[in-house]
């Protein structure tokens, strides 16, 4: 997985570029509820969304978009809210050390 490096901004994947990867996403055509489960959603449904993501050709840009825009809900790039929080903390920590 390639995420923004120190000195790079998260906002690289925005605007027209964001639209392009979204049209090629494996999740296109699935109901939103598959990727935006509620708090009481069984873990098997979260795993279903992550399985769909695992086959996606644009998983990396999806995750980068979610991190750059601080998406706090749903499954993005095959990651849950908690997993993204951890990734974002690590990135911010690295960025602070190199600044």
C-alpha positions in Angstrom: 0.0 0.0 0.0 1.4 3.4 -1.0 0.2 6.2 1.1 1.2 9.9 1.1 4.8 10.2 2.1 6.2 12.8 4.4 6.0 16.2 2.8 3.2 15.1 0.5 -0.4 16.2 1.2 -3.3 13.8 1.6 -5.3 15.9 -0.8 -3.6 14.5 -3.9 -6.6 12.4 -4.9 -9.5 14.9 -5.2 -11.7 16.4 -7.8 -11.7 14.8 -11.2 -9.2 12.2 -10.2 -11.4 11.0 -7.4 -14.3 10.6 -9.8 -12.2 8.5 -12.1 -11.2 5.9 -9.6 -14.7 5.7 -8.1 -16.2 4.7 -11.5 -13.7 1.7 -11.6 -14.3 0.6 -8.0 -15.4 -3.0 -7.2 -18.1 -1.5 -4.9 -19.9 0.3 -7.7 -23.4 -1.1 -8.0 -23.6 -2.5 -4.5 -26.0 -0.8 -2.0 -24.4 1.8 0.2 -25.4 -0.2 3.3 -22.8 -2.9 2.4 -20.0 -0.4 2.9 -21.6 1.8 5.5 -22.7 -0.7 8.1 -24.4 0.5 11.3 -22.9 -0.1 14.8 -24.9 -3.3 15.3 -24.0 -4.8 11.9 -22.8 -8.4 12.2 -19.0 -8.8 11.6 -19.8 -11.1 8.7 -21.3 -8.2 6.7 -18.2 -6.0 7.4 -16.1 -8.9 6.2 -18.2 -9.1 3.1 -17.4 -5.5 2.3 -13.7 -6.0 2.9 -13.8 -9.1 0.6 -15.2 -7.0 -2.2 -12.5 -4.4 -1.5 -9.8 -7.0 -1.7 -10.6 -7.7 -5.4 -10.7 -4.0 -6.3 -8.3 -2.5 -8.8 -8.6 0.9 -7.2 -8.3 -0.1 -3.5 -5.2 2.0 -2.9 -6.6 5.3 -4.3 -9.8 4.7 -2.4 -7.9 4.3 0.9 -5.8 7.4 0.1 -8.9 9.4 -0.6 -10.5 8.2 2.7 -7.4 9.2 4.6 -6.9 12.5 2.9 -10.5 13.5 3.5 -10.7 12.0 7.0 -13.6 9.7 6.2 -14.8 8.5 9.6 -17.6 6.2 8.5 -17.7 3.1 6.4 -15.4 0.7 4.7 -12.9 2.5 2.4 -10.0 0.7 0.7 -10.7 -2.4 2.6 -10.3 -0.7 6.0 -12.7 -0.1 8.8 -13.1 3.2 10.7 -10.8 2.0 13.4 -8.1 0.7 11.0 -8.1 4.1 9.2 -7.8 6.0 12.5 -4.7 4.0 13.2 -3.2 4.5 9.8 -3.9 8.2 9.9 -2.3 8.6 13.4 0.9 6.8 12.1 1.0 9.0 9.0 0.6 12.2 11.1 3.3 11.0 13.5 5.7 10.4 10.7 5.0 13.7 9.2 5.6 15.6 12.5 9.0 13.8 12.9 10.2 14.8 9.4 8.9 18.4 9.5 
